[in-house]
Amino acid sequence: MKPIDWTEGVAVGCKDFVEKVKEMLGSRACGRRVHEVGKSGMYALKEPVSAYNDVFEGKMFTL
């Protein structure tokens, strides 16, 4: 597993653990999905990639 999976996930671990964290977060987990990380049997709860793209679309420019 790449280290980035540990830092970008809201929760990382076995599937049961990640799903339990999602359940405990309730409405705060809205839009987040459980993804399998590689073929290691580990799972991560992550935000959708487009979460911030919608806000900043077309507003970025070169400094």
Phi, psi and omega per residue, in radians:
M1 nan 2.410 3.102
K2 -1.312 2.528 3.117
P3 -1.010 -0.500 -3.129
I4 -1.041 -0.543 3.128
D5 -1.099 -0.586 -3.127
W6 -1.311 -0.578 -3.070
T7 -1.535 -0.431 -3.100
E8 -1.643 -0.260 -3.113
G9 -1.505 2.489 3.040
V10 -1.209 -0.659 3.074
A11 -2.535 2.433 3.134
V12 -2.370 2.326 3.120
G13 2.839 -2.667 3.114
C14 -1.217 2.790 -3.058
K15 -1.015 -0.759 -3.127
D16 -1.052 -0.749 -3.140
F17 -1.103 -0.841 -3.096
V18 -1.110 -0.729 3.109
E19 -1.155 -0.614 3.099
K20 -1.157 -0.726 3.102
V21 -1.100 -0.751 3.114
K22 -1.041 -0.754 3.114
E23 -1.097 -0.735 -3.133
M24 -1.174 -0.557 3.123
L25 -1.261 -0.378 3.094
G26 1.008 -2.206 -3.082
S27 -1.174 -0.363 3.106
R28 -1.226 -0.277 3.110
A29 -1.630 0.079 -3.127
C30 -0.998 2.227 -3.127
G31 1.569 -0.240 3.121
R32 -1.555 2.514 -3.105
R33 -2.214 2.684 3.074
V34 -1.504 2.152 -3.133
H35 -2.089 2.432 3.020
E36 -1.323 2.347 -3.110
V37 -1.737 1.839 -3.125
G38 1.071 -2.567 3.135
K39 -2.005 0.438 -3.054
S40 -1.540 -0.100 -3.085
G41 1.425 0.162 3.105
M42 -1.703 2.665 -3.112
Y43 -2.274 2.725 3.121
A44 -2.388 2.510 3.031
L45 -1.741 1.996 -3.042
K46 -2.229 2.725 3.010
E47 -1.328 2.668 3.051
P48 -1.116 2.545 -3.109
V49 -1.080 -0.587 -3.083
S50 -1.381 0.069 -3.074
A51 -0.981 -0.706 -3.112
Y52 -1.760 -0.386 -3.133
N53 -1.075 -0.628 3.141
D54 -1.126 -0.597 -3.110
V55 -1.315 -0.707 -3.032
F56 -1.798 0.058 -3.138
E57 -0.966 2.181 3.073
G58 1.385 0.009 -3.116
K59 -1.872 -0.028 -3.137
M60 -1.578 2.499 3.135
F61 -2.580 2.840 3.139
T62 -1.355 2.328 3.104
L63 -1.423 nan nan
